[in-house]
Amino acid sequence: MTTTSTPPDLTAIKARQQQTWSSGNFAVVASRIVLASELLADTAQLRAGSRVLDVACGNGNATLAAARSGATAIGVDYVPALLEDGRARAVSEGLDVAFQLGDAEALPFDDDSFDAVLSVFGAMFAPDHRRTAEEIVRVVRPGGTVGLASWTPDGFIGQMFRVITSYLPAPAGVQSPLLWGTEVHLRKLFGVRAHDIHSVERTCTFRYPSAAAFVSFFRRWYGPTLQAFESLDEDGRAALGADLAALASAHDVHRDNGSVAIPARYLETVLTLA
């Protein structure tokens, strides 16, 4: 007897993801991770006058970091409200930045259009990893740069996602986004075209008045957490909140039942394309 598995409906999955990231307000969360984009832009050695694309840009942390370096920067994302927020941020800083609606798996640009592509905690969430990597490589000129920041599987955010998916399972047949936080996976995706790959683990620290305040923040503003809570009944929401608070307390560097500082590891990777 032979069995066949039905491939996942990536179009439907992507539509659900778009709805998830449109819920809450990721711009509020993005304000807590600005430094990761600044560090990546610096490591990528962006040059003034170069053309830089920020894939799955959210409200533009990496787009604006690139523009501050003197690059011509474009941010692309599939959540219109986040793009509008990015435009407002660019105006407030007097930066000439473009934000465009688009899909990481089908970038609306010609081949070899950019000197560099960045993605900070963005491209990793596209369901088709191979297609996303191919699109990133396609739009970067030979000899250009790809800079990525991705949460690691064993870091705090990776563990938070595991808690969430224990209540709201991830779509069947889709690779975990946390694989992007491993150099092994990135070499599989980009290795054929990469002349050089360099990765380093960095830490982004989340600070809140308490573990409970951390849970409230992510429950209100972060789409995946908000959706997980809304999918549960009252008892389930209480259990999820307790598990997330316990996770935050376990990672808190203070460990004094007061304010919490939660280090979240991520992988910063810069690739030079052949």
C-alpha positions as CSV (number, residue, x, y, z in Angstrom):
1,M,0.0,0.0,0.0
2,T,1.3,3.4,-0.9
3,T,0.4,6.7,0.8
4,T,0.6,10.1,-0.6
5,S,0.8,13.4,1.4
6,T,-1.1,16.4,0.2
7,P,1.3,19.4,-0.1
8,P,0.4,22.4,2.0
9,D,-1.7,25.1,0.4
10,L,0.9,27.9,0.6
11,T,-1.5,30.5,-0.8
12,A,-4.0,29.9,2.0
13,I,-1.2,29.7,4.6
14,K,0.2,33.1,3.4
15,A,-3.3,34.6,3.5
16,R,-3.6,33.5,7.2
17,Q,-0.1,34.8,7.9
18,Q,-1.0,38.2,6.4
19,Q,-4.1,38.4,8.6
20,T,-2.0,37.5,11.6
21,W,0.7,40.1,11.0
22,S,-2.0,42.7,10.3
23,S,-3.5,42.1,13.8
24,G,-2.2,43.7,16.9
25,N,0.3,46.4,15.8
26,F,3.7,45.1,14.9
27,A,5.1,48.6,14.8
28,V,4.9,48.7,18.6
29,V,6.9,45.5,18.8
30,A,9.4,46.7,16.1
31,S,10.2,49.7,18.3
32,R,11.8,47.3,20.7
33,I,14.2,45.7,18.1
34,V,15.5,48.7,16.2
35,L,19.1,48.0,17.3
36,A,19.2,44.7,15.3
37,S,18.6,46.6,12.1
38,E,21.2,49.2,12.9
39,L,23.8,46.6,13.7
40,L,23.0,44.6,10.5
41,A,23.2,47.7,8.3
42,D,26.6,48.4,9.8
43,T,27.9,44.8,9.4
44,A,26.7,44.7,5.8
45,Q,28.9,47.8,5.1
46,L,26.2,49.5,3.1
47,R,27.7,52.3,0.9
48,A,26.2,55.7,0.2
49,G,24.6,55.8,-3.2
50,S,23.9,52.0,-3.3
51,R,20.5,50.5,-3.9
52,V,19.2,48.5,-0.9
53,L,16.0,46.5,-0.6
54,D,14.5,45.6,2.8
55,V,12.4,42.4,2.4
56,A,9.4,41.8,4.7
57,C,10.3,45.2,6.1
58,G,7.4,45.7,8.5
59,N,7.4,49.4,9.4
60,G,10.9,49.9,8.1
61,N,13.5,49.4,10.7
62,A,16.1,48.1,8.3
63,T,14.8,50.3,5.4
64,L,15.5,53.4,7.5
65,A,18.8,52.1,8.8
66,A,19.9,51.7,5.2
67,A,18.7,55.2,4.2
68,R,20.6,56.7,7.2
69,S,23.8,55.2,5.7
70,G,23.1,57.2,2.5
71,A,21.7,54.3,0.5
72,T,18.7,54.5,-1.8
73,A,16.4,52.3,0.2
74,I,13.1,50.5,-0.6
75,G,11.0,48.5,1.8
76,V,8.6,45.8,0.7
77,D,5.9,44.1,2.8
78,Y,2.4,42.7,2.4
79,V,0.8,44.6,5.4
80,P,-0.3,48.0,4.1
81,A,-0.7,49.5,7.6
82,L,2.9,48.8,8.4
83,L,4.1,50.4,5.1
84,E,2.1,53.5,6.0
85,D,3.8,53.7,9.4
86,G,7.1,53.3,7.7
87,R,6.3,56.2,5.3
88,A,5.4,58.4,8.3
89,R,8.7,57.5,10.0
90,A,10.7,58.4,6.9
91,V,9.0,61.7,6.6
92,S,9.7,62.5,10.3
93,E,13.4,61.9,9.7
94,G,13.5,63.7,6.3
95,L,14.6,60.5,4.6
96,D,13.9,59.8,0.9
97,V,12.6,56.2,1.3
98,A,10.1,54.2,-0.8
99,F,7.8,51.6,0.7
100,Q,6.0,49.2,-1.7
101,L,3.4,46.5,-1.3
102,G,4.8,43.1,-2.2
103,D,5.5,39.5,-1.4
104,A,8.8,38.1,-0.3
105,E,8.2,35.0,-2.5
106,A,7.5,37.1,-5.6
107,L,9.5,40.4,-5.3
108,P,8.2,43.0,-7.7
109,F,11.6,44.0,-9.0
110,D,13.8,43.1,-12.0
111,D,16.8,40.8,-11.8
112,D,20.0,42.4,-10.4
113,S,18.2,45.5,-9.3
114,F,19.9,46.0,-5.9
115,D,23.4,46.2,-4.5
116,A,22.2,44.7,-1.2
117,V,19.1,43.1,0.3
118,L,18.4,43.1,4.1
119,S,15.7,41.3,6.1
120,V,15.4,41.6,9.8
121,F,13.0,39.0,11.4
122,G,11.0,39.2,8.2
123,A,11.9,36.8,5.3
124,M,12.2,34.0,7.8
125,F,8.4,33.9,8.1
126,A,7.6,33.4,4.4
127,P,6.3,29.8,4.2
128,D,8.3,28.7,1.1
129,H,11.9,29.1,2.2
130,R,13.5,28.0,-1.0
131,R,11.4,30.4,-3.1
132,T,12.1,33.3,-0.8
133,A,15.9,32.7,-1.0
134,E,15.7,32.4,-4.7
135,E,13.9,35.7,-5.0
136,I,16.4,37.5,-2.7
137,V,19.3,36.2,-4.8
138,R,17.5,37.1,-8.1
139,V,17.2,40.8,-7.3
140,V,20.7,41.2,-6.0
141,R,23.5,41.9,-8.5
142,P,26.5,39.6,-8.7
143,G,28.9,40.5,-6.0
144,G,26.2,42.1,-4.0
145,T,25.3,41.6,-0.3
146,V,22.5,39.8,1.6
147,G,22.1,40.7,5.2
148,L,19.8,38.6,7.5
149,A,18.7,38.7,11.1
150,S,16.7,35.7,12.2
151,W,15.6,34.4,15.6
152,T,17.5,31.2,16.7
153,P,15.5,28.0,17.4
154,D,17.0,27.6,20.9
155,G,16.8,31.3,21.9
156,F,14.0,32.9,23.9
157,I,11.8,33.8,20.8
158,G,12.3,30.3,19.5
159,Q,11.1,28.8,22.8
160,M,8.2,31.3,22.9
161,F,7.1,30.1,19.5
162,R,7.2,26.5,20.7
163,V,4.9,27.5,23.6
164,I,2.5,29.2,21.3
165,T,2.4,26.3,18.8
166,S,1.7,23.9,21.6
167,Y,-1.7,25.7,21.9
168,L,-2.1,26.8,18.2
169,P,-0.3,24.3,16.0
170,A,1.7,25.6,13.0
171,P,0.4,24.7,9.5
172,A,1.2,21.1,8.6
173,G,4.0,20.6,6.0
174,V,5.6,24.0,6.4
175,Q,9.2,24.4,7.5
176,S,9.8,26.2,10.7
177,P,10.8,29.9,10.3
178,L,13.3,29.3,13.1
179,L,15.5,27.3,10.6
180,W,16.6,30.6,9.2
181,G,18.3,31.1,12.6
182,T,20.8,28.3,11.8
183,E,23.8,28.7,9.4
184,V,23.3,25.1,8.2
185,H,19.9,26.0,6.8
186,L,21.1,29.3,5.3
187,R,23.9,27.4,3.5
188,K,21.4,25.1,2.1
189,L,19.3,28.0,0.8
190,F,22.1,30.3,-0.4
191,G,25.2,28.3,-0.6
192,V,25.3,27.7,-4.3
193,R,25.3,31.4,-5.0
194,A,27.2,32.6,-1.9
195,H,30.8,33.5,-2.4
196,D,31.2,34.1,1.4
197,I,28.9,33.5,4.4
198,H,29.6,35.0,7.8
199,S,27.3,34.5,10.8
200,V,27.4,35.7,14.4
201,E,25.0,35.3,17.2
202,R,23.7,38.5,18.8
203,T,21.3,39.2,21.6
204,C,18.3,41.5,21.7
205,T,17.2,42.1,25.3
206,F,13.5,42.7,26.0
207,R,12.8,44.7,29.2
208,Y,9.5,44.9,31.1
209,P,8.3,45.8,34.6
210,S,7.4,42.2,35.2
211,A,6.9,38.8,33.5
212,A,3.2,39.5,33.5
213,A,3.8,42.9,31.7
214,F,5.8,41.0,29.0
215,V,2.8,38.7,28.4
216,S,0.4,41.6,28.3
217,F,2.6,43.4,25.8
218,F,2.9,40.5,23.4
219,R,-0.7,39.5,23.8
220,R,-1.8,43.0,22.8
221,W,0.6,44.0,20.1
222,Y,2.3,40.9,18.5
223,G,0.1,39.2,15.9
224,P,1.1,35.6,16.5
225,T,0.6,35.8,20.2
226,L,-2.7,37.8,19.9
227,Q,-4.0,35.2,17.5
228,A,-3.0,32.3,19.8
229,F,-4.9,33.9,22.7
230,E,-8.0,34.6,20.6
231,S,-8.1,31.0,19.4
232,L,-8.5,29.7,23.0
233,D,-11.2,29.5,25.6
234,E,-10.9,31.2,28.9
235,D,-9.0,28.3,30.5
236,G,-6.7,28.0,27.5
237,R,-5.9,31.7,27.6
238,A,-5.0,31.5,31.3
239,A,-2.8,28.5,30.7
240,L,-1.0,30.1,27.8
241,G,-0.5,33.3,29.8
242,A,1.0,31.3,32.7
243,D,3.3,29.4,30.4
244,L,4.6,32.5,28.7
245,A,5.1,34.3,32.0
246,A,7.0,31.2,33.3
247,L,9.2,31.3,30.2
248,A,9.9,35.0,30.7
249,S,10.8,34.4,34.3
250,A,13.1,31.5,33.5
251,H,15.1,33.7,31.0
252,D,15.1,36.8,33.2
253,V,18.7,37.8,34.0
254,H,17.6,39.6,37.2
255,R,15.8,36.7,38.8
256,D,14.5,38.8,41.7
257,N,10.7,38.7,40.9
258,G,10.9,42.4,39.9
259,S,11.4,43.9,36.5
260,V,12.6,41.5,33.8
261,A,15.4,41.6,31.3
262,I,15.0,38.8,28.7
263,P,17.9,38.1,26.3
264,A,16.7,36.8,23.0
265,R,19.4,35.3,20.7
266,Y,19.3,35.8,17.0
267,L,21.6,35.0,14.1
268,E,23.1,37.8,12.1
269,T,24.3,36.6,8.7
270,V,26.0,38.5,5.9
271,L,26.5,36.8,2.5
272,T,28.4,38.0,-0.5
273,L,27.0,36.6,-3.7
274,A,29.2,35.2,-6.5
